[in-house]
């Protein structure tokens, strides 16, 4: 129980980015049914939904663009304040993943007023407000509704130098891949929800989810960083596949060097695998190699407020690794990109 005597996760059917609609279903939802694309109608729109980037971008002036994103979900942890912090950090990550800096946020709140006191919602909002303040911009308002399940998130506006704007489609042949946070957030939070999380592992996932990806704004200044994306609800496999689709590339990764939270083997053996993992795998299986159950559980694990997936040229690798080491972030090369000879995005394992 939390200090309020409630467990927020009991009031929702899913939690965090594991609630995301599967990528194949999302594609059907976002298909445009008119006779032109958004980019055709609005020439100032630099980035829309077609490339599955983390935020939309519109031209502000010759040198800058405005970034806009929104992200919200149901509780992934029981503590209201932590829920607010995690949801806010996750939403803000979309701006950093485009190479930008957040300037303003407004809140999105759905609350079951008849079942959860307004004072609990206040703690959720305060968590989001504090994150924004720590990162140097205001949570300036928002919108709320009476909803059957608690929902919280942000709509965030940012800016970026157009020369530093990073797109999913920017990745290049022979680029190397780095992941800046360990995988396993969905597994740890599921283990905690099932009462199976080991005492030594308590708080590790929360600490990661509250760690802002502000290094993205610094990485974007390297010309050799060709693409950035944050790894969230589609898992590493899903977000890497989006990067491959955008640039018509294939990816080879080495699961043995991908950073992971501790204890994943034990939790997978105890079936602490979120439902979103299987949805991700089902949606992606045509572009995946044969995977073991463990590889599916880890590579398709929905991350909430996960790390950045960085696509960097070999010539720039040492500079990027130096920056990540200074920030005390993972910097190991976990894979590479190559031409997509099959005509479809393909993810391979280096061990194969």
C-alpha positions as CSV (number, residue, x, y, z in Angstrom):
1,X,0.0,0.0,0.0
2,X,1.0,3.6,-0.5
3,X,0.8,6.4,2.1
4,X,-2.8,7.0,0.8
5,X,-3.7,3.4,1.5
6,X,-4.5,2.6,-2.1
7,X,-2.8,0.8,-5.0
8,X,-3.3,2.7,-8.2
9,X,-2.5,-0.2,-10.4
10,X,-5.7,-2.0,-9.1
11,X,-7.8,0.6,-10.8
12,X,-6.6,0.0,-14.4
13,X,-6.7,-2.9,-16.8
14,X,-3.1,-2.1,-18.0
15,X,-0.2,0.1,-17.0
16,X,2.3,2.5,-18.6
17,X,3.3,2.2,-22.2
18,X,2.2,-1.5,-22.1
19,X,-1.3,0.0,-22.8
20,X,-0.2,1.2,-26.3
21,X,-2.2,-0.1,-29.2
22,X,-0.1,-2.7,-31.1
23,X,1.9,-1.2,-34.1
24,X,0.0,-3.1,-36.8
25,X,-3.4,-2.0,-35.4
26,X,-2.1,1.6,-35.0
27,X,-1.1,1.6,-38.7
28,X,-4.7,0.8,-39.6
29,X,-6.0,3.6,-37.4
30,X,-3.7,6.2,-38.8
31,X,-4.2,5.4,-42.5
32,X,-5.3,8.6,-44.3
33,X,-8.6,8.2,-46.2
34,X,-8.6,11.4,-48.2
35,X,-6.8,12.2,-51.5
36,X,-3.6,13.7,-50.0
37,X,-1.2,13.5,-47.2
38,X,-0.9,16.0,-44.4
39,X,2.5,17.1,-45.8
40,X,1.0,17.9,-49.1
41,X,-1.7,20.1,-47.6
42,X,0.6,21.8,-45.1
43,X,4.0,22.6,-46.5
44,X,5.2,24.0,-43.1
45,X,4.8,20.6,-41.6
46,X,8.2,19.0,-41.4
47,X,7.2,15.8,-39.5
48,X,3.8,14.2,-39.3
49,X,2.7,10.8,-38.3
50,X,3.7,9.1,-41.6
51,X,7.2,8.3,-40.4
52,X,6.3,7.2,-36.9
53,X,8.5,9.8,-35.4
54,X,8.3,10.7,-31.7
55,X,6.9,14.2,-32.2
56,X,5.4,16.4,-34.9
57,X,7.5,19.3,-36.2
58,X,6.4,22.5,-37.9
59,X,8.6,25.2,-39.3
60,X,9.0,28.2,-36.9
61,X,11.5,30.2,-38.9
62,X,14.5,29.7,-41.2
63,X,16.5,28.1,-38.4
64,X,14.1,26.6,-35.9
65,X,11.1,24.2,-35.7
66,X,8.4,23.8,-33.1
67,X,7.9,20.2,-31.8
68,X,4.6,18.9,-30.4
69,X,3.8,15.6,-28.7
70,X,1.4,14.0,-26.3
71,X,1.7,10.9,-24.2
72,X,-0.5,9.5,-21.4
73,X,-1.4,6.2,-19.8
74,X,-2.8,4.3,-16.9
75,X,-0.8,3.7,-13.7
76,X,2.3,1.6,-13.9
77,X,3.1,2.0,-10.2
78,X,1.0,2.4,-7.1
79,X,2.3,5.6,-5.6
80,X,0.4,8.6,-7.1
81,X,3.4,11.0,-7.0
82,X,5.7,8.5,-8.7
83,X,3.0,7.8,-11.3
84,X,2.9,11.5,-12.1
85,X,6.7,11.7,-12.4
86,X,6.9,8.7,-14.7
87,X,4.1,9.8,-17.0
88,X,5.6,13.3,-17.3
89,X,9.2,12.0,-17.9
90,X,7.9,9.6,-20.6
91,X,6.0,12.3,-22.5
92,X,8.9,14.8,-22.4
93,X,11.2,12.1,-23.8
94,X,9.6,12.5,-27.2
95,X,11.0,16.0,-27.5
96,X,14.5,15.0,-26.5
97,X,14.3,12.1,-29.0
98,X,13.8,14.6,-31.8
99,X,16.9,16.5,-30.6
100,X,14.8,19.3,-29.1
101,X,14.3,21.1,-25.8
102,X,10.9,21.2,-24.1
103,X,9.4,24.7,-23.5
104,X,5.9,24.1,-22.2
105,X,3.6,21.3,-21.1
106,X,-0.1,21.0,-20.3
107,X,-1.6,18.1,-18.4
108,X,-4.0,15.4,-19.5
109,X,-5.9,13.9,-16.6
110,X,-8.7,11.3,-16.5
111,X,-9.9,10.5,-13.0
112,X,-12.6,8.2,-11.5
113,X,-13.8,10.8,-9.0
114,X,-16.4,8.4,-7.5
115,X,-13.6,5.9,-6.5
116,X,-10.4,7.9,-6.0
117,X,-10.2,11.2,-4.0
118,X,-9.2,14.4,-5.7
119,X,-6.3,14.7,-3.2
120,X,-4.8,11.6,-4.8
121,X,-5.0,13.1,-8.3
122,X,-3.4,16.2,-6.8
123,X,-0.3,14.1,-6.0
124,X,-0.2,12.7,-9.5
125,X,-0.3,16.2,-11.0
126,X,2.3,17.4,-8.5
127,X,4.7,14.7,-9.6
128,X,4.3,15.9,-13.2
129,X,4.7,19.5,-12.2
130,X,7.9,18.8,-10.3
131,X,9.5,17.0,-13.2
132,X,8.7,19.9,-15.6
133,X,10.2,22.4,-13.1
134,X,13.3,20.3,-12.6
135,X,13.8,20.3,-16.4
136,X,13.4,24.0,-16.6
137,X,9.9,24.6,-18.0
138,X,6.4,25.0,-16.7
139,X,3.4,22.7,-16.5
140,X,1.1,25.5,-17.4
141,X,-2.4,24.0,-17.4
142,X,-4.3,21.1,-19.0
143,X,-7.6,19.3,-19.3
144,X,-9.4,16.8,-17.1
145,X,-12.4,14.5,-17.3
146,X,-14.2,12.1,-15.1
147,X,-13.1,8.7,-16.4
148,X,-13.5,5.0,-15.4
149,X,-9.8,4.5,-14.9
150,X,-7.0,6.9,-13.8
151,X,-5.1,8.4,-16.7
152,X,-2.3,10.9,-16.7
153,X,0.1,12.4,-19.2
154,X,1.3,15.6,-20.9
155,X,1.1,17.4,-24.1
156,X,4.6,19.0,-24.6
157,X,5.8,21.7,-26.9
158,X,9.5,22.1,-27.6
159,X,11.8,23.8,-30.1
160,X,14.8,22.5,-32.1
161,X,17.4,23.9,-34.4
162,X,16.3,22.5,-37.8
163,X,19.9,21.5,-38.5
164,X,19.7,19.2,-35.4
165,X,16.3,17.7,-36.0
166,X,16.6,13.9,-35.8
167,X,14.1,11.7,-37.7
168,X,13.6,7.9,-37.7
169,X,14.2,8.0,-41.4
170,X,17.7,9.5,-41.0
171,X,19.6,6.3,-40.1
172,X,22.3,5.3,-42.5
173,X,24.0,2.1,-43.7
174,X,26.8,1.0,-41.5
175,X,25.6,3.0,-38.5
176,X,26.1,1.5,-35.1
177,X,23.3,1.3,-32.5
178,X,23.5,2.3,-28.8
179,X,20.7,2.0,-26.2
180,X,21.0,4.4,-23.3
181,X,18.8,2.6,-20.7
182,X,18.6,-1.1,-19.8
183,X,15.6,-3.2,-21.0
184,X,13.3,-5.1,-18.6
185,X,11.1,-2.2,-17.2
186,X,7.9,-4.0,-18.2
187,X,9.1,-7.3,-16.7
188,X,10.1,-5.6,-13.4
189,X,6.9,-3.7,-13.1
190,X,4.8,-6.8,-13.8
191,X,6.8,-8.7,-11.2
192,X,6.1,-6.0,-8.7
193,X,2.4,-6.0,-9.6
194,X,2.3,-9.8,-9.0
195,X,4.2,-9.5,-5.7
196,X,7.2,-11.3,-7.0
197,X,9.8,-8.5,-7.2
198,X,12.8,-9.2,-5.1
199,X,13.6,-6.7,-2.3
200,X,17.0,-6.0,-3.9
201,X,15.3,-4.9,-7.1
202,X,12.6,-2.6,-5.7
203,X,12.8,0.9,-7.0
204,X,15.2,0.1,-9.9
205,X,12.5,0.4,-12.6
206,X,11.1,3.6,-11.0
207,X,14.5,5.2,-10.9
208,X,15.0,4.4,-14.6
209,X,11.5,5.6,-15.6
210,X,12.1,8.9,-13.8
211,X,15.5,9.5,-15.5
212,X,15.0,12.1,-18.2
213,X,16.5,11.5,-21.7
214,X,17.8,15.1,-21.9
215,X,21.0,13.8,-23.4
216,X,19.1,13.6,-26.6
217,X,19.4,17.3,-27.1
218,X,23.2,17.0,-26.8
219,X,23.4,13.9,-29.0
220,X,21.5,15.7,-31.8
221,X,24.3,18.2,-32.2
222,X,26.6,15.5,-33.6
223,X,26.3,15.3,-37.3
224,X,27.3,11.7,-37.1
225,X,24.2,10.9,-35.1
226,X,21.8,10.2,-37.9
227,X,18.7,9.1,-36.0
228,X,17.3,9.0,-32.5
229,X,14.1,7.4,-31.0
230,X,13.0,6.6,-27.5
231,X,12.2,3.0,-26.8
232,X,8.8,2.7,-25.2
233,X,5.7,0.6,-25.6
234,X,6.6,-1.2,-28.8
235,X,9.8,-2.5,-27.2
236,X,13.3,-2.4,-28.6
237,X,12.3,-4.6,-31.5
238,X,9.4,-2.5,-32.5
239,X,11.1,0.9,-32.3
240,X,14.2,-0.5,-34.1
241,X,11.9,-1.8,-36.8
242,X,10.3,1.6,-37.2
243,X,13.8,3.1,-37.6
244,X,14.6,0.4,-40.3
245,X,11.3,1.1,-42.1
246,X,12.0,4.8,-42.2
247,X,15.4,4.4,-43.8
248,X,14.9,1.2,-45.8
249,X,17.5,-0.7,-43.7
250,X,17.9,-3.9,-41.8
251,X,19.4,-4.3,-38.3
252,X,21.6,-6.8,-36.7
253,X,21.7,-6.8,-32.9
254,X,23.7,-8.7,-30.3
255,X,21.4,-9.7,-27.4
256,X,24.4,-10.5,-25.2
257,X,25.5,-6.9,-24.9
258,X,22.1,-5.2,-24.7
259,X,21.9,-3.7,-21.2
260,X,19.2,-5.3,-18.9
261,X,17.8,-4.8,-15.5
262,X,18.8,-7.6,-13.1
263,X,16.9,-10.8,-12.4
264,X,15.0,-11.0,-15.8
265,X,15.6,-14.8,-16.1
266,X,13.8,-15.5,-12.8
267,X,10.9,-13.2,-13.5
268,X,10.4,-14.6,-17.0
269,X,10.4,-18.1,-15.6
270,X,7.7,-16.9,-13.2
271,X,5.6,-15.6,-16.1
272,X,6.1,-11.9,-15.2
273,X,5.8,-10.9,-18.8
274,X,3.3,-8.1,-19.6
275,X,0.6,-8.7,-22.1
276,X,1.9,-6.0,-24.4
277,X,5.0,-8.2,-25.0
278,X,2.9,-10.7,-26.9
279,X,1.0,-8.1,-28.8
280,X,4.3,-6.6,-29.9
281,X,5.7,-9.9,-31.0
282,X,2.5,-10.8,-33.0
283,X,2.6,-7.4,-34.8
284,X,6.3,-7.7,-35.6
285,X,6.9,-11.4,-36.2
286,X,7.1,-11.1,-40.1
287,X,10.2,-8.9,-39.7
288,X,11.8,-10.9,-36.9
289,X,14.1,-14.0,-36.9
290,X,13.4,-17.1,-34.9
291,X,13.5,-15.9,-31.3
292,X,13.7,-17.9,-28.0
293,X,11.0,-17.2,-25.4
294,X,13.5,-15.2,-23.4
295,X,14.5,-13.1,-26.5
296,X,10.9,-12.4,-27.2
297,X,10.3,-11.4,-23.5
298,X,13.2,-9.0,-23.5
299,X,13.3,-7.6,-27.1
300,X,9.5,-7.1,-27.2
301,X,9.1,-5.9,-23.6
302,X,7.1,-2.7,-23.6
303,X,9.3,0.0,-21.9
304,X,7.7,2.9,-20.1
305,X,10.0,6.0,-20.2
306,X,12.8,3.8,-21.7
307,X,16.1,4.9,-23.1
308,X,17.1,6.4,-26.4
309,X,18.1,4.2,-29.4
310,X,21.0,6.1,-31.1
311,X,22.1,5.5,-34.7
312,X,25.6,6.8,-35.1
313,X,28.3,6.6,-37.7
314,X,31.5,4.7,-36.9
315,X,33.5,8.0,-37.3
316,X,31.4,9.7,-34.5
317,X,31.2,6.7,-32.2
318,X,34.0,7.6,-29.8
319,X,32.6,11.1,-29.3
320,X,29.1,9.8,-28.6
321,X,30.4,7.2,-26.2
322,X,32.5,9.8,-24.4
323,X,29.4,12.0,-23.9
324,X,27.3,9.0,-22.7
325,X,30.1,7.9,-20.3
326,X,30.2,11.5,-18.9
327,X,26.4,11.3,-18.3
328,X,26.9,7.8,-16.6
329,X,24.7,6.2,-19.3
330,X,25.2,2.9,-21.1
331,X,27.3,3.3,-24.2
332,X,28.0,-0.2,-25.6
333,X,27.3,-0.9,-29.3
334,X,24.4,-3.3,-29.4
335,X,24.0,-3.6,-33.1
336,X,24.5,-2.2,-36.6
337,X,22.5,-1.2,-39.7
338,X,22.8,-2.5,-43.3
339,X,21.0,-2.2,-46.6
340,X,17.6,-3.8,-46.7
341,X,18.2,-6.4,-49.4
342,X,14.9,-8.2,-48.8
343,X,12.6,-5.2,-49.4
344,X,11.2,-5.6,-45.9
345,X,12.6,-4.4,-42.6
346,X,14.4,-7.3,-41.0
347,X,16.0,-7.6,-37.6
348,X,18.7,-10.3,-37.2
349,X,20.7,-11.6,-34.3
350,X,24.4,-11.3,-34.6
351,X,24.8,-14.8,-33.1
352,X,22.9,-16.3,-36.1
